[in-house]
Structure formats: structure tokens, C-alpha cells
Amino acid sequence: MSRNWPVAVVAVGLLGAAACGTPEAASADDPSIVRADLLPDASELPAGTQVERLEREDQMILNLNIHAPSDGIGLDMDPVFEPAQCAGESLYADQARAGLIENGSASAALLESGGAYVMLVSETGTDVSRVVEAHTGQCSAYTVTSTSFDSTSQRTIRTERLDLPAALVAEDAAILYEVSHPDNPAWSDTEVLLGYAAVDEYTVVVLGYEGRQSQPEFDDVFTRVVEKVRRVG
């Protein structure tokens, strides 16, 4: 698996509107229009950024790095977790993210640097502390063995909480760094940065695919999204 596969996934999202046709026009009182207005456009992100709305729920699921076991959200079949209790924590974390989609609006952004991001604003509430605990508590490191058709694979997932940028320290927010180590030596580690923030009646999620080395850029994008929701929402 290429280290750059998530960037390709976001690129697919950027092409999704052209590939799938123009969505039906929404009415002026559609709450999705209000949510969409809370997402930064290209002019509100670093110069050279390309932004495209993710109009469909399947696009959002695909791009939000959801890989929960056992209930149809993700692709794993018959996963076995070690420690065993991490099955529940992993499922909680992924369901919390998936639940934001129902009343959420999202955009994919490709920065001129090559950085790829998904930005989501949702009217579904999130307990940021509980989500962080699911990722970084007793299950900050766990192994999951998955059987898919006739093959078995194993990966170890490690997650840690990172410091917030100065502009966000007063917010109900958190940034997580997650790296997945596969057992197949032909596959590269997968790294993501994930930001959560509860801003008034909205939840903000930003996902970055470039790993920990891109944290300054991630901090900038996450801050811009949170500050726009705070300012406009």
C-alpha cells in the first residue's frame, strides 16, 4: 500500500462532483447551505489551495478515514483486537466520527504544498474529551487482526494527543496523531492528524493525511476552520 494513497482518495473527492453530476439545487432554507457557508473556501486557505465540496455521505465516509470493525461502517471482517476491550473503543471513536456526517457538510482541500485535508462542520454534538479518551486512554496502542475473504492481516495502531496551537488553547478542542503499522513489509505506515472541536452548537473535524511532520500546516488549517465557525456561526 502506497504511503500516498489517502492523497489519492481526497483527489477522488475533488473530482467527485464532475464524475457524479451536479447535485439537485437546495432550497434557500436548507440547513446544509448554512453549514456549507461555515467551511472555508479557497480564498480563506493558503494561496494555491483547491477546495471541493463532498456532497454525498459515501464520499465523506471514504475520506474521513473510518475503519471501524463489525457493523458495516468499515471494511474489516471478523476483526480480533488485542487488548479485547479496544474493539469497543475503536468502534466508539469511528461511530462518533461517522455520526457527524448525518447533519454535516464537508469539503476536501488540496494545498499547493501537496497537503490533503478534509474539513467537516456538523450540527451533531460531540463529547471531545470522550472521543480523545477512546483514542488515547487504555487503547492508545492496540493490535487488530482482520480476515478478509481468504487473507489475514494485522496492524498496530498507536495514537497520541498533540498540543493545540496557541490560537485554540481556549477552545474545547483536541488534535490527535494516529499511525497504523501494518504487518506486511510491502505496505507503508499510514499516518493521520485528526482535529476535533466543539464550537457553540457545531462540531468541527479536520483530517490531515501528511503525518506528524505536517503539523504546522495542519494547525493552520484547523485553526482557520474553527475560527470561521466561531466568527460566522
PyMOL commands that set and color helices and strands:
alter all, ss='L'
color gray80, all
select helices_A, chain A and resi 5-20+31-38+42-44+57-63+86-99+128-136+166-168+212-232
alter helices_A, ss='H'
color red, helices_A
select strands_A, chain A and resi 50-54+80-82+104-110+116-122+141-148+151-162+172-182+190-199+202-208
alter strands_A, ss='S'
color yellow, strands_A
deselect
rebuild
show_as cartoon
